[in-house]
């Protein structure tokens, strides 16, 4: 049986209303809802509406501070530190992105470190916004411990994603969004929910043995991409997002799910570039289009129909889902039905019949 499909705009309005009823301001509720639906449009369900329940739970528990706005703690030239004030991560991320864009408009580059944040959704949500405004964005975030250093068996680093958005003309934009772990912990959690095995090489159990059991993987540790190289990248992200910004780092970034006592204190780093400081934007976009077409014209492996650029598959998926709706996995739809009932709302309102 195929998954039920939901209209993206109606799903966004539904999530917004749930957040408002939980005490989030309408403006901030819209931001968080938009970031969640963005991920589901791109089929990154681990960062989409599947996260709404835990966001609401932490709001209800008082682990998210809704009373203070993120603000600039310190600024010097083209650099700034944003204090997220323990607000919802997407709200903090939007504030940091706006600050980075304003600095880049003034100086040609904007570098913004962020402390006292929370899980802020898919990095591509911010990269896409920067691209639409004609800017380059390089973005990274640390995360709660889930990945062991190479040679270790106990989680120390998060999956610590790195992302980049680069605008084009008529070709799909370059939108790289990758974890430094082989797979995000959210994907393993979803597999555990479904009772499905995970691919070999994603994780190890508590004794350091390779496992395909998602439950054992969640008790053990994720593995870094490309072995020691991924470990090095994850450590770099932790240094830039945690130590440099004054946020938590290593095991001191608290869990979104397994922690009912402490704010997460996640750290991010936003780096924006104003293309016009290097060359006319239109010329750069034209060159990007030519560059992408050259890549796509390269000889293809046997059985390969085309060469895709980073983010293109998700870009196509989002375009199709805006028209035909988002097919939410059954376990996510069931969870949403439960929380909708709690807030006197109906998931069916967002469903495409």
N, C-alpha and C positions, 0 to 999 in steps of 0.2 A: 504494500500500500504506500502510495506517495505521501510525502509530508504535506501538511496543510500549509497554504501560502497566505501571507499577510501583506497588506499594503504598507509600504514603508512609511508614508506620511501619517497614516492612522496609527501605526505602531509607535511612531515617535510621539504623537499626541497622547497616546495611552501611557507611555512611560513618563512623559512630562507630568501628567495628572497624578500618577502614583507618587512621584517625588514631591509634588506640591502638597499632597495630602499627608506626606510624611514630615512636612515642615520646611521643605526647600523652597526658596523664593522662585517665582515663575521664571525669571531670567536665567537663573542658574539651573533650574530643572530642565529647561529647553536645551541648554548646553550639554548636560550629561546625557539626556535622551538622544540628542543628535549624534553624539560620539558613539553610543552603543549601537544605534541603527546603522551608522557608517560601517561598523565592523561586520554586522550581519549582511549588509548589502554586498560586501566583498567576500562573503562566505568564511569570515574569520569568526566563527561562532563562539570560540573560547573567550573572545573579548567583547561580545555583543550583549544581547539581552540576557544571556546566561549570567552576567555579572550583576544584574539589577537587584536580585534578591539579597545578595551580600552587601551591596551598597545601602539598601534600605535598612537592613539589620543593623549596620554600623551607625547609621543616622539615628535609629531608634535607641540604640545603646548609649548614645552620647559620645561615641568614639570619633565622630566627625563634628567639627566646630562650624556651625552655620551662621554664627553671629558676627564673624569678622571677615573682611574682604582680603584676599591676597594683596600684598603691597611690596613696593621696592624697598628693600632693607638698606641697600648700598648701591651707589652708581659712581663709576669713574670712567669718563670718556665713553667708549663703545661697549663697556662691560657693565653688568648689573647683577645683583643678587635679589631674587624675589623670595620673600617669605610667604609660603603658601598658607600660613595660619591654620594648618590642619583642615582646610576645606576639602570638598570633593575634588578628586584628582583632575577631572576634566575642566573644572572651574579654574584651578590653579594653572593647568596647562594653557588654557586660553589666555590668561593674564600674562603668562611668561612669553607666549608667542607674540602677543600684541606689543609687549615691551621690546622684544628682539627685533620686530619689524620696524618699530619707530626708531630704534637705534641705528638700524641699517639704512633707513631713509636719511638719517642725519650724517652718519659717518661712513656709509658704504658697507659696514659690517656691524652686526650686533651679536654679542655673546652674553647669554643670560643663564646663570646658574640658579637652581631652585632647590630650596630646602623646605621641610615641614609640609610635604605633599602626601598624596595617597595614590593608589592605583589610578592611572589616568587614561586607561583604554588603549586602543591601538595607536601606535606612533603615526601611522599613515593618516590619521584624522588631522593632525597638525601639518604634516607635510603637504597634504592636498590643499589645505587653505593657503599655505605660503606660495605654492605653485600657481594657484588661481590669481594671486596678486602679483605674479611675475618675479618672485624671489626664489633663491635657492635656500633650502633649509637642511641642515644636518642636525639630527636629534638623537639623544640617547637617554636612557633611564636605568637606574639600578632597581632591584626588586628583592623581595624576601628570599632567604636562602633556599635553594632547591638543587644546586649543581655543585658537585665536588670538584676541587682542583685536581688537575691531572696527577694521578698517583694516590689520591685520597679516596676515602669511601664515605665521608660524612659531608652533607651539604654545607657550603660556606658562602658561595656567591648565588645571586639570583640568575635568572635566564637573561638578564641585562641586555635589552634590545638596542639595536642601532638602526637608524632610519635616515633616509635622504629623499628629498623631493627636488626635481629639477624640471623647470617648465619647457615645453615644446611649442610648436606652432599648431599644426594639424595632426601630428602623430600623438599617440597616447603619451602622457608625461612619464618621465622616469620616476618611479615611486618604489624605492627599496625599503623594506621593513622586515627585519630579521632578528630573531633571538640569537644570542651567542651560545645557547644550548641547541642540541640537535632538534629538539621539539620543545615548545612552550609547555609549562606545567599544566596550563589550562586544558591543553589537548589530551594530556594523560588523565586529568580529572574527568573529562568528558567520556573518555574510553572506559574509565572505571564505572561511571554512571550507566553506560550502555552495556556493561559486562563484556566488552570487546578486548581482544589482545592488542598490544602495541607492537610495532615493528622492533626487531632485534637491533640493538645499537642505540636505542633512545635513552636507556636508563640502566642503572644497577640496583640490586637489592641492598639490604643493610650490611651484608657481608662483602659487598663489592663484586658480586656475580652478575653477569648480564641477565636481564629478565625481560620477558614479554608480558608479564602480569602487571597491569596498571596499578593494582593495589600494592603490590610489593615495590613497584617503582616509586609510588608516593611515600612509602616508608623509607626508601633508600635515597637515591640521588639521580638527577639528570646528568647526562654526559655532554661535554662541550662539542661544538662543531669542530671538525678537523683536529681533534685531539688537543695537543698542547697549544695550538694556534688559537683555538676558540677559548681556551682557558686564559690565554694572554689578553685576548680582546675583552673578555668578561671582567678581568681585573682592571684593565684600562678604564672601562665604563664606570666601575665602582669608584676608582680614584677620582675621576672627573666629576661624577655626579654626587658622590658621597663626601669624600675627604675634602675636596676643593670647595664645595658649597656649604659645608657645615651640616649636611643631612646625615642620616644613618648610613652605615656601610657594613658590608659583610653580614654577619649574623644579627647585627643591630637594626637592620631593616625588618620591621615586624610584619608578620603574616597578615594577609587580608582575611583568611578563613580560620586559621587555628590560633586566634589571639583575640580574646574578649576584654583585654585590659589596657592596651597601649595604642596610641596613634602609630601609624605605620612609619612616618618620617622618611618617606621615599624622596630621593633626589633626582633631578633631571638636569640636562644641559641642552640649550637651544642655541644654535649658531646660524645666523641668517646672513646672506650675501645679497647686496643690491647689484644686479647684473649691469645696470646702466653705468655703474662706476668702472666697468671693464670694457663694455662695448654697448651699442644700442640694443635694447631688448629684442626688437624685431629681427635684427641680424643674428643674434644668438639663437633665437627660436628657429630661424630658417636653417642655421647650421646644425642644430639639434635634429631637425627633421631629416636633413640629408644624411647625417651620421647614423640615425636609426635605420634609414632605408638601406644604407650600406651594410649594416649588420644583418638585416633581414635578407639581403641578397646573397649572403655567404652560402657556399655549398652546404647541403643538409645531410645529416646521417640517414642511413637507410630506414625507411618507415616514418621519418619525421616530415610532417607537412609544412611546418613553418618554424621560424625562430622568433621567440617572444622576448621582449625586454622586461626587466624587473617591474612588477606591478601591473603588467598588461593583462594577464589572466584575470586578476581581481577587478581591474578597470572594466573589462568586458562583462564580467559577472554582475557588477554593480549596475551597468547600463541595462542588462537584461532584467534584473530584479526590480529596477525602478518601474519597468513596464509591466512585468508579469507577477510581481510580488516576491516576497522572501519566503522560501520553504524552510521553516524552523524545524529542527530535529524534534521528535516527539517528546523527549525528556525535558527539553527547554520549554516547549509549549505547555506541558503539564505543570511545570513549576510556575510558569506565568499565570496559568489559570488559578492556582492556589493563592498567589499573592494578589491577583486581581480581586478575588473574592474577599480577601482581608480588607481591601480598600473600597469595597462596594463598586467595583468596576467589572467589565466583561471583556474578556479577550476576543470573543466572537465579533465585537465591534470592529476589530482591525482585520478580520479574516476576509479574504477574497472568496466569495461563494462560487 
